[in-house]
């Protein structure tokens, strides 16, 4: 039963993180990955039957099945997905413009970089409790904008909505497989599923553990834990909006993190009251109740304390509903994505504003941002020297190599100096 979110003072606050060590204990992950590596499609079908109760002759979604999926989806829903795709593509294209080829000359040396797309990418789209067509849009579109040649999507018990979204986004191949076996198939390749160069997308703890294990064989975006939202609000915050945003996050998962930092005890009580009202009418309230009971409303003394807690916490989604937004924004440095002002609901970022919803969690925003075109490109550098610059740099390289005791390195420089 949902009684109340804990309203506590900041001095009693302790940080809670998802235990990633738990991922090490999931022995079944290694077992399934090894079977997929050795037995390919046979193992994929075996575990799809076991976990999803699907007896598939062919895991690949054919063009005919894609066309059938469009017929099963309401045209208005298709239009909504297409409009969201336009916004996501617009933002991804603007991001891509910030990565440029260039060539410069320094001390006679030509130095340059080339932006090259990754050749093959695998996008995992969850499909357990809810179909998530938005994840197909978010994962595929930036890869497409980056110029990836082959993009595949894997999703368990794939829903027509997900098929349509993947097609709208520009996926080359779509597979009706999920879980550990899907990660293994994309990482190692099978006769049916192409081996990719990198895997992106959210998933449950089994998917996260599988991505962690195949890292090195392929690249990955990051290991994502349960979803999170942290809201900072002063007395100008809207209790109804705040409660709605906390509930939106809470319905994701019973382990979701839903926290509020506020300078106003009055707002804290209003939000808690509003949560109880809205929860009664929420179809997903059984899951949301558990997450909310683990959530916290933290009363802080001022915005400085709120900023310090937020930067330390590094939440996936950070919302601010305060009077002095500009001052606060300049001090906030660790978050997956920021939502500014009462009307900037986190749900808009989830679906259609344009920024990506595949975001780091569990403190990872301390060192990385969300999924972007950057995850689908390689920044390759090159150099070209003439005789004069070779002599100038050769003396430096020879001396440093000698300092390190790497005589082969020294010789490679010296042999050119002798010429």
C-alpha positions in Angstrom: 0.0 0.0 0.0 1.2 3.5 -0.8 1.2 5.6 2.3 3.5 8.5 1.5 6.9 9.4 0.0 9.5 9.9 2.7 9.9 13.6 3.5 13.3 14.0 5.0 15.8 16.7 5.7 19.0 16.9 3.6 21.3 16.1 6.5 19.6 12.6 6.7 20.1 11.9 3.0 22.1 8.9 2.0 22.6 7.9 -1.7 21.2 4.7 -3.1 22.5 3.0 -6.2 21.5 0.0 -8.2 23.9 -2.9 -7.3 25.7 -3.6 -10.6 27.6 -6.3 -8.8 24.4 -8.3 -9.0 25.1 -8.5 -12.8 28.2 -10.6 -12.0 26.0 -13.2 -10.3 23.7 -14.0 -13.3 25.4 -17.2 -14.4 22.8 -17.9 -17.0 24.0 -14.9 -19.0 27.4 -16.5 -19.8 25.7 -19.9 -20.5 23.3 -18.5 -23.1 25.9 -16.2 -24.7 28.2 -19.2 -25.2 25.4 -21.3 -26.7 24.5 -18.5 -29.1 28.2 -18.1 -30.0 28.6 -21.8 -30.7 25.1 -22.8 -32.0 23.9 -19.6 -33.6 20.2 -19.5 -34.7 19.5 -22.9 -33.1 20.3 -21.4 -29.6 18.5 -18.2 -30.4 15.3 -20.0 -31.3 15.7 -22.4 -28.3 15.8 -19.5 -25.8 13.1 -17.5 -27.6 10.9 -20.5 -27.1 11.9 -20.9 -23.5 11.6 -17.2 -22.4 9.1 -15.7 -24.8 7.1 -18.9 -25.6 7.5 -18.2 -29.3 8.3 -21.1 -31.7 9.8 -19.2 -34.6 10.8 -20.7 -37.9 12.2 -17.4 -39.0 13.2 -14.6 -36.6 13.6 -12.0 -39.3 10.6 -9.8 -39.9 9.9 -9.8 -43.7 8.8 -6.9 -45.8 5.4 -8.4 -46.0 5.2 -8.6 -42.2 6.2 -4.9 -42.0 3.4 -4.0 -44.4 1.0 -6.0 -42.3 2.1 -4.2 -39.2 1.2 -0.9 -40.7 -2.3 -2.2 -41.3 -2.6 -3.1 -37.7 -1.6 0.3 -36.3 -4.0 3.2 -36.1 -3.1 5.8 -38.8 -3.1 8.5 -36.1 -0.6 6.6 -34.1 1.6 6.3 -37.3 1.4 10.0 -37.8 2.4 10.6 -34.1 5.5 8.4 -34.6 6.4 10.1 -37.9 6.1 13.6 -36.2 8.3 12.4 -33.3 10.8 11.0 -35.8 11.0 14.4 -37.6 12.0 16.1 -34.3 14.5 13.4 -33.3 16.1 13.5 -36.7 16.3 17.3 -36.6 18.2 17.3 -33.3 20.5 14.5 -34.4 21.4 16.3 -37.6 22.3 19.4 -35.6 24.4 17.3 -33.3 26.1 15.7 -36.4 27.1 19.2 -37.7 29.4 19.6 -34.6 31.6 16.7 -35.7 33.7 17.8 -38.7 36.6 16.7 -40.8 39.5 19.1 -40.6 43.1 19.4 -41.7 45.7 21.8 -40.3 49.5 22.4 -40.5 51.7 22.7 -37.5 55.5 23.1 -37.7 55.4 21.6 -41.1 53.3 18.6 -40.1 49.9 18.1 -41.7 47.4 16.9 -39.0 43.8 16.0 -39.6 40.8 14.1 -38.5 38.0 12.3 -40.4 34.5 11.5 -39.2 33.6 7.9 -40.3 30.4 6.1 -39.4 30.4 2.7 -37.8 29.6 0.2 -40.4 27.0 -2.1 -38.6 24.9 -1.3 -35.5 22.5 -3.3 -33.4 19.7 -1.6 -31.6 17.9 -3.3 -28.8 14.3 -2.3 -28.2 12.7 -3.6 -25.0 9.3 -5.3 -25.4 8.5 -6.9 -22.1 5.8 -5.2 -20.0 5.1 -2.5 -22.6 5.9 -2.1 -26.3 8.4 0.7 -26.7 8.3 2.1 -30.2 9.9 5.3 -29.0 13.1 3.4 -28.2 13.2 2.2 -31.8 13.1 5.8 -33.0 15.7 7.0 -30.5 18.2 4.2 -31.2 17.9 4.0 -35.0 17.5 7.6 -36.1 20.9 9.0 -34.8 22.6 5.9 -36.3 20.9 6.7 -39.6 21.9 10.4 -39.5 25.5 9.4 -38.7 25.6 7.4 -41.9 25.6 3.8 -40.6 25.2 1.4 -43.5 23.5 -1.5 -41.7 21.2 -1.0 -38.7 19.4 -3.9 -37.2 16.7 -3.9 -34.5 16.0 -6.8 -32.1 12.9 -6.8 -29.9 11.2 -9.6 -28.0 7.6 -10.5 -28.9 7.8 -7.6 -31.2 4.7 -5.5 -31.4 3.3 -4.0 -34.6 4.0 -0.5 -33.2 7.7 -1.4 -32.7 7.9 -2.8 -36.3 6.4 0.4 -37.7 8.6 2.7 -35.6 11.7 0.8 -36.6 10.7 1.0 -40.3 10.0 4.8 -40.0 13.3 5.3 -38.3 15.1 3.5 -41.2 16.2 0.1 -39.8 17.6 -2.3 -42.4 16.5 -5.5 -40.7 14.1 -6.2 -37.8 14.2 -9.4 -35.7 11.6 -10.8 -33.4 14.1 -11.8 -30.7 15.1 -10.3 -27.3 16.9 -10.9 -24.1 20.3 -12.4 -23.7 20.0 -14.3 -27.0 19.4 -11.2 -29.0 22.5 -9.5 -27.5 24.6 -12.7 -28.2 23.2 -12.9 -31.8 24.2 -9.3 -32.6 27.6 -9.6 -30.9 28.7 -12.9 -32.4 26.5 -13.1 -35.5 24.5 -16.1 -36.8 23.4 -17.2 -40.2 20.3 -15.0 -39.9 21.5 -12.2 -37.6 24.4 -10.1 -38.8 27.3 -9.5 -36.5 27.4 -5.8 -35.6 30.2 -3.5 -34.5 28.3 -1.8 -31.6 25.1 -2.5 -29.6 22.9 0.3 -28.1 19.6 0.4 -26.3 18.1 -0.1 -22.9 16.9 -3.4 -21.4 16.3 -5.4 -18.2 19.1 -6.6 -15.9 19.7 -9.7 -18.1 20.2 -7.5 -21.2 22.4 -5.2 -19.2 24.5 -8.1 -18.0 24.8 -9.5 -21.5 25.9 -6.1 -22.9 28.5 -5.9 -20.2 29.8 -9.4 -21.1 30.1 -8.9 -24.8 31.8 -5.5 -24.5 35.1 -5.7 -26.2 33.7 -8.1 -28.8 31.5 -5.2 -29.8 31.2 -1.7 -28.6 28.2 -0.7 -26.4 26.6 2.7 -25.4 26.6 2.1 -21.6 25.2 -0.2 -19.0 21.8 1.2 -17.9 20.1 0.5 -14.6 16.5 1.3 -13.5 15.2 4.7 -14.7 15.6 7.8 -12.6 14.1 11.3 -12.2 15.3 14.1 -9.8 13.2 17.2 -9.6 14.5 20.5 -8.0 11.6 22.9 -7.1 11.1 26.0 -5.0 7.8 27.5 -4.0 7.0 28.3 -7.7 6.9 24.6 -8.6 3.6 23.1 -9.6 2.6 20.3 -7.2 0.3 18.7 -9.8 2.9 18.7 -12.5 5.6 17.4 -10.1 3.5 14.6 -8.9 2.6 13.6 -12.5 6.3 13.5 -13.5 7.3 11.4 -10.4 4.5 8.9 -11.3 5.5 8.8 -14.9 8.9 7.7 -13.8 7.7 5.4 -11.1 5.5 3.3 -13.5 8.6 2.2 -15.4 9.9 -0.2 -12.8 9.5 -1.0 -9.1 13.2 -0.1 -8.8 12.9 3.3 -10.5 14.3 6.3 -8.6 11.9 9.2 -8.1 13.2 12.0 -5.9 12.2 15.6 -5.2 14.5 18.3 -3.7 12.7 21.4 -2.5 13.3 24.4 -0.3 9.6 24.6 0.5 8.0 22.3 3.2 4.6 23.5 2.0 5.4 22.3 -1.6 6.7 19.0 -0.2 3.3 18.3 1.5 1.3 19.4 -1.5 3.2 17.1 -3.8 2.8 14.2 -1.4 -1.0 14.8 -1.2 -1.2 15.2 -5.0 0.6 11.9 -5.5 -2.0 10.0 -3.5 -4.8 11.6 -5.6 -3.2 10.9 -9.0 -2.1 7.4 -8.0 -5.7 6.2 -7.5 -6.4 6.8 -11.2 -3.2 5.3 -12.6 -3.6 1.9 -14.3 0.0 1.1 -13.5 -0.3 2.0 -9.9 0.8 -1.4 -8.5 4.3 -0.9 -9.9 4.3 2.9 -9.2 3.5 2.4 -5.6 6.6 0.3 -4.9 8.9 2.8 -6.7 7.3 5.8 -4.8 7.7 4.1 -1.5 11.4 4.0 -2.2 11.4 7.6 -3.4 12.3 10.6 -1.3 11.1 14.2 -0.9 14.2 16.0 0.5 13.8 19.4 2.2 16.9 21.4 1.5 17.9 24.8 3.0 18.7 26.5 -0.3 19.4 26.1 -4.0 23.1 25.6 -3.3 22.4 22.6 -1.3 20.1 21.3 -4.0 22.7 21.7 -6.6 25.4 19.9 -4.5 23.1 17.0 -4.0 22.0 16.8 -7.6 25.6 17.0 -9.0 26.6 14.2 -6.5 23.6 12.1 -7.4 24.0 12.6 -11.2 20.4 11.6 -12.2 19.3 10.3 -15.6 16.5 12.9 -15.9 16.8 16.2 -14.0 13.9 18.7 -13.9 14.0 22.2 -12.4 11.0 24.2 -11.5 12.5 27.3 -9.9 12.2 31.1 -10.1 15.9 31.7 -10.9 16.5 29.2 -13.7 19.6 30.7 -15.3 21.6 30.8 -12.1 20.7 27.2 -11.4 21.4 25.9 -14.9 25.0 27.2 -14.9 25.8 25.3 -11.7 24.3 21.9 -12.7 26.9 19.7 -14.4 25.9 16.0 -13.9 22.7 14.7 -15.5 21.5 12.6 -18.5 19.1 15.2 -19.8 17.8 18.5 -18.3 14.2 19.7 -18.4 13.8 23.4 -17.6 10.6 25.0 -16.2 7.2 23.9 -15.2 6.1 23.0 -18.7 9.1 20.9 -19.7 7.8 17.5 -18.8 10.3 14.7 -18.9 7.8 12.7 -20.9 8.3 15.1 -23.9 12.0 14.1 -23.9 10.9 10.4 -23.8 8.9 10.7 -26.9 9.0 13.7 -29.2 10.9 16.9 -28.3 14.0 15.8 -30.2 16.6 15.0 -27.6 17.4 11.3 -27.0 15.8 9.3 -24.3 18.5 6.6 -24.1 20.3 8.0 -21.1 22.9 7.0 -18.6 21.8 6.0 -15.1 23.1 5.0 -11.7 25.7 7.9 -11.4 27.0 7.3 -15.0 26.2 11.0 -16.0 29.3 11.8 -13.9 31.3 10.6 -17.0 29.0 10.3 -20.0 26.0 11.8 -21.7 23.1 10.2 -23.5 23.0 8.3 -26.7 23.8 10.6 -29.7 25.3 10.5 -33.2 28.7 10.4 -31.4 28.0 6.8 -30.5 27.7 5.9 -34.2 30.9 7.5 -35.5 34.6 7.1 -35.3 36.9 10.1 -35.1 40.0 9.0 -37.0 43.2 11.1 -37.0 46.0 11.2 -39.5 49.4 12.9 -40.1 51.8 13.6 -42.9 55.4 14.9 -42.4 58.1 16.2 -44.8 61.8 15.9 -44.3 62.2 19.0 -42.2 59.4 18.2 -39.8 60.7 14.7 -39.5 64.1 16.0 -38.3 62.5 18.4 -35.8 60.2 15.8 -34.3 62.6 12.9 -34.7 65.0 14.4 -32.1 62.2 14.8 -29.6 60.8 11.3 -30.3 64.3 9.7 -30.1 65.0 11.3 -26.7 61.6 10.4 -25.1 61.9 6.8 -26.5 65.3 6.6 -24.9 63.9 7.8 -21.6 61.3 5.1 -21.7 63.8 2.4 -22.6 62.1 1.5 -25.8 65.1 1.2 -28.1 63.1 0.0 -31.1 61.1 3.2 -30.9 64.3 5.2 -30.7 65.8 3.4 -33.7 62.6 4.1 -35.8 63.3 7.8 -35.2 67.1 7.7 -35.5 67.1 5.8 -38.8 65.2 8.7 -40.4 67.5 11.3 -38.8 70.6 9.6 -40.3 69.0 10.1 -43.8 
